[in-house]
Amino acid sequence: MNAPVSPGYAEIGITTNFSFLRGGSDPRAYVHQASELGIPAIGIADHNTLAGVVRAYKELDNPEVRNKPKLLIGARLVFVDDTPDILVYPRDRAAYGRLCQLLTRGKRGDDIQRIEKGECHLRLDDLLEFAEGQLLVLALSHRFDVASAQKILERLRNSSADGVWLAASLL
């Protein structure tokens, strides 16, 4: 059996097979792998949906999962206005409800703009309207414009979000 990972490590931003053409594994498999490796927390964040967290949450009841990781429930928001992806994790039930409302808006549209089935059209202004109680993680691409990133971080910081972070990835 593999040695447990340091308790200071948590995998966030996991995309499952519910992120079409992005994630590959079933969310239940991530729960089992985190259990085997001793990872204390995982964050399921599928693209513009909360679909993967339902199966991951249910799998925590499986008796084969001995080291139950804490499940961070969230979504990776993918925007249509050139805003970089933002991971959103609600802090409480009310914030979870706001995230659901935000995703519904993106998938349904409004009286002026109708959205095709399977699409989600979100803009940064939409997120800012529903930011209260959310933990936000800005996930910049490999190459990004520094001035643009600073403006977005400033807008996020001035929002009603409970916290704002900048993600870093090793290439």
Buried (B, 14 or more C-beta within 10 A) or exposed (E): EEEEBEEEEBBBBBBBBBBEEEBEEBBBBBBBBBBBBBBBBBBBBBBBBBBBBEBBBEBBEEEEBEEBBEBBBBBBBBBEEEBBBBBBBBBEEEBBEBBBEBBEBBBEBEEEEEBEEEEBBBBBEBBBBBBBBBBBBBBBEEEEEEEEBEEBBEBBEEBEBBEBBEBEEEE
